[in-house]
Amino acid sequence: MDGYYAFMLVATALVLMMTVPALALFYGGMSRSKSVLNMMMMSYVAAAIVGILYVAVGWSMGWSGDGTLFANPLDLFWLDGVATGDYIYVMFQMTFAIITVALISGAVESRLKFSAWVLFVPVWALLVYFPLAHMVFSCTEASLICGRIGAQDYAGGTAVHINAGIAALVLVLLLGKRVGWPKEQMRPHNLTLTMLGAGLLWFGWYGFNVGSIVFAGEEGEAFTARFISETGRTFGNTTLAAFAAILGWLAIERLVHKKATSLGAASGIVAGLVAITPAAGAVDLEGAVAIGFVAGAVCAWAVGLKYKLGFDDSLDVVGVHLVGGVIGTVLIGVFSTSEGAGGVDGLLYGGGLGSLGDQTLGVLVAVAYSGVLTAVIALAIKYTIGLRLDEEDEVNGIDLAAHGESAYDLHSGSSGSGSSSGILAASTSSTAVTSRNEGVKA
């Protein structure tokens, strides 16, 4: 078991790295130069707030009892009664809570007040993420999604990606569009940072998926055999799904725009990893390739829907995380095998429609719960301290307005205006930008 604890320490560090700095770099590069610091700050502040709140009450709400929606937040208040040796499990689950909240930030780039974000983060984690994590991850008989419905979710397709994606959609609908969108091109200011962030996210995702293996009292030879089998399966599935998703995304780009872009490759990586997250332990390698390719292709098409439907999801959180999460979670019902972690055969393996129905119902519950509660929270903030940044501050740049800083102060002694003058990233070619800003339109 000593080796397993060492493995979990590494997995926990990898998942924390997915938020700081990986997600901060990924989103930061896709942002405009006048909002890149704020974009990164949203990830770092989310990590600080959610990390402390999770240790205080989040672990207790998720893991201390058998409630349908959540457990008693005071049973293990500040980990009272938790053995020191079990802290590693708390820290691992804490990193999931952190990145789920941070993912939402990409949808509201440059126009959500920083004070509103600082208030939204703890309230949303407390009322939305902690309960939904209990429904999915605690997997007691009473827990709604895993226990009562019986939906599989190995590492967070519902609790993490669908949850963050639907919350992002609610926020952008309530916030409204960025000034000038969609007529003005809102170009990513540095795709090199985005590519670096995508690579770090991919690396960290092995902690996310492979580290989600759970042992219940196993030891000895049974422990070793399952550990080798399941970690090998989840590692392989995670890798191949990402490969397939890159190809799926670029195939759609090439078909529609006649170009394959670096931003498309980075987005394809994330889409594939999102989709395989719930299915990593349930499917075989062929299933992982199928899920990854479908997710890459469908998400490449889905990011263009915001232009048709008129919602300004700045960095495509809805198109990648909501859509990718739904694809991966539902397709478990098609590609799951009884040899996998859930022990359930999906439709293609003779299991009929039962698993597909369970997975679909799990998705609907996650969407409804997160959507309704996020709307209540966001409306409460909107009508108290306000959600939206002042228009003048948005135009001049949220970095300067909220933080008094500029990411690129190129002139000695300048005031740090936050404008993009002189900021030219080699990777922001007109082709790559046009592909994302116009969307993949079928």
Residue pairs with C-beta under 8 A, 6 or more apart in sequence:
1 219
1 223
4 215
4 223
4 227
5 85
5 88
7 211
8 88
8 89
8 92
8 211
9 88
10 207
11 92
11 206
11 207
11 208
11 210
11 211
12 88
12 91
12 92
12 95
12 207
12 211
13 207
14 203
14 204
14 205
14 206
14 207
14 208
14 211
15 92
15 95
15 96
15 99
15 204
15 207
15 208
15 211
16 47
16 95
16 98
17 200
17 203
17 204
17 207
18 95
18 99
18 200
18 201
18 204
18 205
18 207
18 208
19 43
19 46
19 47
19 95
19 98
19 99
19 102
20 43
20 44
20 47
21 40
21 197
21 200
22 197
22 200
22 201
22 203
22 204
23 43
23 99
23 102
23 103
23 197
23 201
24 39
24 40
24 43
24 44
24 197
25 40
25 193
25 194
25 196
25 197
25 200
26 193
26 194
26 197
26 198
26 200
26 201
26 266
26 270
27 39
27 40
27 43
27 105
27 106
27 109
27 197
27 315
28 36
28 37
28 39
28 40
28 190
28 193
28 194
28 197
29 36
29 188
29 189
29 190
29 191
29 192
29 193
29 194
29 195
29 196
29 197
29 425
30 106
30 109
30 188
30 191
30 194
30 263
30 315
31 38
31 39
31 109
31 110
31 188
31 189
31 314
31 315
32 109
32 110
32 186
32 187
32 188
32 189
32 397
32 420
33 189
33 190
33 407
33 408
33 418
33 419
33 420
33 423
34 110
34 396
34 397
34 398
34 399
34 400
34 406
34 418
34 419
34 420
35 109
35 110
35 397
35 398
35 399
36 189
36 190
36 399
36 407
37 399
37 403
37 405
37 406
37 407
38 110
38 114
38 398
38 399
38 402
38 403
39 105
39 106
39 109
39 110
41 114
41 402
41 403
42 102
42 105
42 114
42 117
43 102
43 105
45 117
45 118
45 121
46 98
46 101
46 102
46 105
46 117
46 121
47 98
47 102
49 118
49 121
49 122
49 125
50 58
50 94
50 97
50 98
50 101
50 121
50 122
50 125
50 129
51 94
51 97
51 98
53 122
53 125
53 126
54 90
54 93
54 94
54 97
54 98
54 125
54 130
55 78
55 79
55 90
55 94
56 77
56 78
57 73
57 74
57 77
57 126
57 130
58 93
58 94
58 97
58 125
58 126
58 129
58 130
58 133
59 76
59 79
59 82
59 90
59 93
59 94
60 71
60 72
60 73
60 74
60 75
60 76
60 77
61 70
61 71
61 72
61 73
61 126
61 130
61 131
61 134
62 70
62 71
62 93
62 130
62 133
62 134
62 137
62 138
63 71
63 76
63 93
63 134
63 137
63 138
64 71
64 72
64 75
64 76
65 71
65 72
65 75
65 140
66 138
66 140
66 141
66 142
66 143
67 134
67 142
67 143
68 135
68 142
68 143
68 144
68 148
69 131
69 134
69 135
69 144
70 130
70 131
70 134
70 135
71 134
71 138
73 130
75 81
76 82
79 87
79 90
82 90
92 211
93 133
93 137
96 133
96 156
96 159
96 160
96 208
97 125
97 129
97 130
97 133
99 160
100 129
100 156
100 159
100 160
100 163
100 164
101 121
101 124
101 125
101 129
101 164
103 160
103 161
103 164
103 165
103 168
103 317
103 321
104 124
104 164
104 167
104 168
104 171
104 317
105 112
105 117
106 168
106 314
106 315
106 316
106 317
107 168
107 169
107 171
107 172
107 313
107 314
107 315
107 317
107 318
108 117
108 168
108 171
108 172
108 175
108 314
109 178
109 314
109 315
110 178
110 314
110 389
110 394
110 397
110 398
111 175
111 176
111 178
111 179
111 388
111 389
111 394
111 398
112 171
112 175
112 387
112 388
112 389
113 385
113 386
113 387
113 388
113 389
113 402
114 398
114 402
114 403
115 385
116 381
116 385
116 386
116 387
119 381
119 385
120 377
120 378
120 381
123 377
123 381
124 167
124 373
124 374
124 377
127 373
127 377
128 163
128 167
128 369
128 370
128 373
128 374
128 377
129 159
129 163
131 369
132 145
132 158
132 159
132 163
132 366
132 369
132 370
133 159
134 143
135 143
135 144
135 145
135 146
135 159
135 365
135 369
136 143
136 145
136 146
136 153
136 156
136 158
136 159
136 362
136 366
137 146
137 153
137 156
137 159
138 146
138 147
139 146
139 147
140 146
140 147
141 147
141 148
142 148
144 365
145 151
145 153
145 158
145 362
145 365
145 366
146 152
146 153
149 358
149 361
149 362
149 365
150 358
151 158
151 329
151 358
151 359
151 361
151 362
151 363
152 278
152 279
152 282
152 332
152 336
152 341
152 342
152 344
152 355
152 358
152 359
153 159
153 278
153 329
153 362
154 209
154 212
154 234
154 277
154 278
154 279
154 280
154 281
154 282
154 341
154 342
155 208
155 209
155 212
155 277
155 278
155 280
155 281
156 208
156 212
156 277
156 278
157 274
157 275
157 277
157 278
157 279
157 325
157 328
157 329
158 278
158 325
158 329
158 362
158 363
158 365
158 366
159 366
160 277
160 325
161 274
161 277
161 321
161 322
161 324
161 325
161 328
162 321
162 322
162 325
162 326
162 329
162 363
162 366
162 367
162 370
163 366
163 370
164 317
164 321
164 322
165 317
165 318
165 320
165 321
165 322
165 323
165 325
166 322
166 366
166 367
166 370
166 371
166 374
167 370
167 371
167 374
168 313
168 317
168 318
168 321
168 322
169 311
169 313
169 318
169 322
169 371
170 371
170 374
170 375
170 378
171 374
171 378
171 387
172 311
172 312
172 313
172 314
172 318
173 311
174 375
174 378
174 379
174 382
174 387
175 312
175 387
175 388
176 312
176 388
177 310
177 311
177 312
178 186
178 312
178 314
178 394
179 391
179 394
179 395
180 186
181 312
182 307
182 312
182 437
185 433
185 434
185 437
186 314
186 437
187 428
187 433
187 437
188 194
188 263
188 425
188 427
188 428
188 432
188 433
188 436
189 420
189 423
189 425
189 428
190 425
190 427
190 428
191 262
191 263
191 266
191 425
191 427
191 428
191 432
192 425
192 426
192 427
194 262
194 263
194 266
194 427
195 262
195 265
195 266
195 427
197 266
198 265
198 266
198 267
198 269
198 270
199 269
201 269
201 270
201 273
202 242
202 269
202 273
205 238
205 242
205 273
205 277
206 235
206 238
208 277
209 234
209 235
209 237
209 238
209 276
209 277
209 280
210 231
210 234
210 235
210 238
210 280
212 234
212 280
212 281
213 227
213 230
213 231
213 234
213 281
213 341
215 223
215 226
215 227
218 226
230 281
230 341
233 280
233 281
233 284
233 340
233 341
234 280
234 281
236 285
236 288
237 276
237 279
237 280
237 281
237 283
237 284
237 285
237 287
237 288
238 273
238 276
238 280
238 288
240 285
240 288
240 289
240 292
241 272
241 273
241 275
241 276
241 288
241 289
241 291
241 292
241 295
242 268
242 269
242 272
242 273
242 276
242 292
243 272
243 289
243 292
244 272
244 288
244 289
244 290
244 291
244 292
244 293
244 296
245 268
245 269
245 271
245 272
245 273
245 275
245 292
245 293
245 295
245 296
245 299
246 265
246 268
246 269
246 272
246 296
247 268
247 293
247 296
248 268
248 271
248 272
248 292
248 293
248 294
248 295
248 296
248 297
248 298
248 300
249 264
249 265
249 267
249 268
249 271
249 296
249 297
249 299
249 300
250 260
250 261
250 264
250 265
250 268
250 296
251 296
251 297
252 296
252 297
252 300
252 301
252 440
253 259
253 260
253 261
253 264
253 300
253 435
253 440
254 260
256 440
256 441
256 442
257 431
257 434
257 435
257 440
259 431
259 432
259 435
261 429
261 431
261 432
261 435
261 436
262 427
262 432
263 432
263 433
263 435
263 436
264 300
264 432
264 435
264 436
267 299
267 300
267 303
267 316
267 320
267 436
268 296
268 299
268 300
270 320
270 324
271 295
271 296
271 299
271 300
271 320
271 323
271 324
272 291
272 292
272 295
272 296
272 324
274 295
274 320
274 321
274 324
274 325
274 328
275 291
275 292
275 294
275 295
275 324
275 325
275 327
275 328
275 331
276 288
276 291
276 292
276 295
276 328
277 325
277 328
278 325
278 328
278 329
278 332
279 287
279 288
279 291
279 328
279 329
279 331
279 332
279 335
279 336
280 288
281 340
281 341
281 342
282 332
282 335
282 336
282 337
282 340
282 341
282 342
282 344
282 346
283 291
283 332
283 335
283 336
283 337
283 340
283 346
284 335
284 337
284 339
284 340
286 335
287 331
287 335
287 336
287 337
290 331
290 335
291 327
291 328
291 331
291 335
294 327
294 331
295 323
295 324
295 327
295 328
298 323
298 327
299 319
299 320
299 323
299 324
299 327
300 440
301 440
301 442
302 318
302 319
302 320
302 323
303 316
303 319
303 320
303 436
303 439
303 440
304 319
304 438
304 439
304 440
304 441
304 442
305 319
305 439
306 312
306 313
306 316
306 318
306 319
306 439
307 438
307 439
307 441
308 439
308 441
311 318
313 319
316 436
326 363
329 359
329 362
329 363
330 356
330 359
330 360
330 363
331 359
332 342
332 346
332 355
332 359
333 346
333 347
333 353
333 355
333 356
333 357
333 358
333 359
333 360
334 346
334 347
334 348
334 356
335 346
335 348
335 349
336 342
336 344
336 345
336 346
336 349
336 351
336 355
337 345
337 346
337 349
338 344
338 345
338 349
338 351
344 351
344 355
345 351
345 355
346 355
346 356
347 353
347 355
347 356
378 387
381 387
382 388
389 398
389 401
389 402
390 401
393 400
393 401
393 402
394 401
396 417
396 418
396 419
397 406
397 417
397 418
397 419
399 405
399 406
399 407
399 418
400 406
400 416
400 417
400 418
404 416
405 416
405 418
406 414
406 416
406 417
406 418
407 418
408 422
408 423
409 416
410 422
410 423
